[in-house]
Amino acid sequence: MATSEEKQELVENLKGPHYYRITVSGYGAETAYVKLNKAAFDFWKESLESGDGDLITYCTNSEDYTTEQLRNGELEFEEIDPAELSDEVCFLHDEPEEVGSSWYEAPNEFDHVWGVSADNAFVTIEKVENDDYMAGHLEDIVDHEELFDLCNTIEEKYEVEPTKSLEHGSVYADKGDYVFQFLSSEKGTFYEGIFETPGLIDLSKLQFIVDEAPNGEDTLYGIEYDGEEVDNNGGDTNGKGYYAYVWEQEY
């Protein structure tokens, strides 16, 4: 015979709908991946041996200067000789007579990722009053738990796979391509969405879409509940710094 608590839970399950807010916070980045010509790759690879300061200076100021202005020394660099900034080297400038593009709208960009690193992600799930953005809190379900710890708990308890990869896989440069990566490191909330359930939440129906970004880092790309995507209503992050890299794609 069912106890009063079990009966109450059954009633609660039947009442619906229920609303849950899922939030993912931690450390991540906005990252642009761009294909380079060999001249740009060789120049900036040599420059990076002294640090990434000059490449960051170029990328964060390119939309304010033409290549001629850069060569004339109107922008101050730490190590490089501005006179060596040929049109080929200035990969954010399509037209030498015009100002360049911003790093986040770069020509020849083949992927752009904004998300939290899966290894540094923390999940919070709370029951809320309705599906309004400012819906009031009712109950804590998951309290700031590491993403992979939560996934392991779900897998062990329900014998389901709580993660999956992107449907068409990550975007990579072709073998032998020269790649530029610009990374704006961020800290804060990267994912926040509300989803509706007909009954109480069933954690076995959660799936986290985790895949490698083009630099090989596992990144959270999305969340699903019962096969439906949980819309990300946006995040709230603070910039922690810029980083720049170049490499030749080996595979």
WORA-V365777 format. One record per residue. N is the residue number from 0. PHI is phi as a letter, one per 30 degrees, with the letter a starting at -180 (NA if undefined). OMEGA is omega in whole degrees, -180 to 180 (none if undefined). D_FIRST is the distance of its C-alpha to the first C-alpha in Angstrom with 2 decimals. Layout:
# WORA-V365777
n: (N:N)
phi: (PHI:PHI)
omega: (OMEGA:OMEGA)
d_first: (D_FIRST:D_FIRST)
This chain:
# WORA-V365777
n: (0:1:2:3:4:5:6:7:8:9:10:11:12:13:14:15:16:17:18:19:20:21:22:23:24:25:26:27:28:29:30:31:32:33:34:35:36:37:38:39:40:41:42:43:44:45:46:47:48:49:50:51:52:53:54:55:56:57:58:59:60:61:62:63:64:65:66:67:68:69:70:71:72:73:74:75:76:77:78:79:80:81:82:83:84:85:86:87:88:89:90:91:92:93:94:95:96:97:98:99:100:101:102:103:104:105:106:107:108:109:110:111:112:113:114:115:116:117:118:119:120:121:122:123:124:125:126:127:128:129:130:131:132:133:134:135:136:137:138:139:140:141:142:143:144:145:146:147:148:149:150:151:152:153:154:155:156:157:158:159:160:161:162:163:164:165:166:167:168:169:170:171:172:173:174:175:176:177:178:179:180:181:182:183:184:185:186:187:188:189:190:191:192:193:194:195:196:197:198:199:200:201:202:203:204:205:206:207:208:209:210:211:212:213:214:215:216:217:218:219:220:221:222:223:224:225:226:227:228:229:230:231:232:233:234:235:236:237:238:239:240:241:242:243:244:245:246:247:248:249:250)
phi: (NA:d:d:d:d:d:d:d:d:d:d:d:d:d:d:h:d:c:b:b:c:c:b:b:b:k:c:a:a:c:b:c:c:b:d:c:d:d:d:d:d:d:d:d:d:d:d:d:d:c:j:c:e:d:d:d:e:d:d:d:b:e:d:c:b:d:d:d:d:d:d:d:i:d:c:d:c:d:b:d:c:e:d:d:d:d:d:d:d:d:d:c:c:d:c:e:d:c:d:d:d:d:d:d:b:d:d:i:d:c:a:b:b:b:a:c:d:d:d:b:c:b:c:b:b:b:d:b:d:a:c:d:e:c:e:d:d:c:a:d:c:b:c:h:c:e:e:d:d:d:d:d:d:d:d:d:d:c:h:b:c:d:b:b:d:e:e:c:i:d:c:b:d:d:e:j:d:c:b:c:b:c:b:c:d:b:b:k:c:c:b:a:b:c:b:c:b:d:b:d:d:c:d:d:c:d:b:c:d:b:b:d:d:e:c:j:d:d:b:d:c:a:b:b:b:h:i:c:d:d:d:d:d:j:c:b:b:c:d:c:k:c:b:b:b:b:a:c:d:c:b)
omega: (-178:176:179:179:179:177:180:179:179:178:-179:179:-176:-173:179:-7:177:-176:-178:176:176:-177:176:-179:179:-179:179:-175:161:-172:175:177:-170:175:-179:167:-174:-180:179:180:-178:-178:-174:175:177:179:-176:176:177:-178:-176:-176:-177:177:176:178:178:-174:-178:179:-173:-177:-180:-174:168:178:178:177:178:-180:179:176:-180:173:-175:175:-177:-171:-172:174:-177:-179:-180:-179:179:179:180:-179:-177:-170:176:179:176:-179:-176:-177:-177:177:-176:176:172:-179:-178:173:-171:170:179:174:180:173:179:-173:170:-178:-178:175:-177:180:-178:-176:-179:-173:172:176:179:174:-178:-171:-176:-177:175:-179:-177:-178:-178:-179:177:-173:174:177:176:-173:172:-178:178:-174:-176:174:178:179:178:178:180:-178:-178:-175:-173:-179:175:177:-175:177:172:-178:174:-175:-177:177:179:179:179:171:177:178:-179:177:175:-171:171:177:173:-173:172:-177:-176:175:178:-179:-179:-175:176:-179:178:177:-176:176:178:176:177:-176:176:-175:179:180:177:171:179:-180:-177:180:177:168:-178:178:176:-178:176:-174:175:-178:-177:179:176:171:-179:176:-180:-180:173:-177:176:-179:176:-178:179:-175:176:179:-180:179:179:177:-178:-178:169:176:173:-178:-174:-177:none)
d_first: (0.00:3.78:6.47:9.53:11.47:9.59:9.83:13.40:14.21:13.33:15.56:18.15:18.33:19.02:21.60:24.31:27.02:26.98:30.18:30.97:34.32:35.32:38.45:40.43:43.22:45.61:48.98:50.41:53.44:55.22:57.29:60.03:61.18:64.69:67.07:70.47:73.90:75.52:77.96:75.21:73.15:76.14:77.20:73.87:72.92:76.10:75.44:71.95:73.59:74.57:71.15:69.40:71.00:73.62:71.28:68.85:71.82:72.84:69.35:68.63:72.07:72.93:72.23:74.95:77.81:79.78:80.75:84.30:83.20:81.23:84.27:86.43:84.35:82.85:79.50:79.62:78.26:78.03:79.42:80.25:83.56:82.79:85.82:83.95:81.21:82.31:80.77:78.90:77.48:76.19:73.26:71.78:75.01:75.43:78.74:81.06:82.54:79.19:76.61:73.76:70.07:67.39:65.50:62.31:64.24:66.34:68.31:67.13:63.64:61.31:58.03:56.75:53.53:51.81:48.68:47.03:47.54:44.30:45.11:45.46:42.63:39.80:36.77:35.05:32.19:31.12:29.14:31.66:31.94:33.66:36.00:39.10:41.02:40.76:37.10:35.62:33.32:29.64:28.05:29.26:27.68:30.47:33.18:36.61:35.63:38.24:37.94:38.00:35.65:33.08:33.80:33.39:29.98:28.83:30.42:28.87:25.29:25.23:28.13:30.05:33.62:33.68:37.47:39.96:43.71:45.76:45.94:49.70:50.12:52.13:55.74:58.39:62.15:64.05:65.43:68.70:68.00:68.77:65.87:65.80:62.63:62.49:59.49:58.59:56.16:53.43:50.75:47.94:45.34:45.81:42.74:40.78:38.76:35.89:33.51:30.94:27.47:25.32:22.15:21.91:24.43:23.92:26.55:26.77:28.50:31.27:34.61:37.71:41.05:43.21:46.63:50.00:52.51:56.10:56.82:53.97:51.60:47.89:47.17:44.14:45.10:41.97:38.20:35.90:32.32:30.75:34.30:35.89:38.46:37.79:41.10:42.89:44.12:46.63:47.08:48.97:50.98:54.09:56.87:57.58:60.63:62.32:62.87:64.93:65.23:67.07:66.68:67.65:64.74:64.66:62.17)
